[in-house]
Amino acid sequence: MTADAVRTRDRIQAQILELDPLFERTLASHPDWWCQREMKSTGETRDWRTFFIKLEYRDLQEMNRAWALDEDVRSKKRRELV
């Protein structure tokens, strides 16, 4: 399972090609789906925006199984999507 988590230039480029049209479609439909974040220490607003991308529904069980089988390689905290 953890071999799938390896970051390579090709994998990143493939993800960008998948996410780019989703990002554009989300922005076209929901131009106000963003927020500005504040720095915790000072409360100042950062000079960049956090955008949200609408993704198609996927069955969460596959990802939950992968996380359950992970032996602390990717994260120490147990996760489960519901």
Summary of the structure (lengths in Angstrom):
residues: 82
radius of gyration: 16.6
end to end distance: 20.7
largest distance: 40.6
contacts: 140
relative contact order: 0.16
helix: 41%
strand: 15%
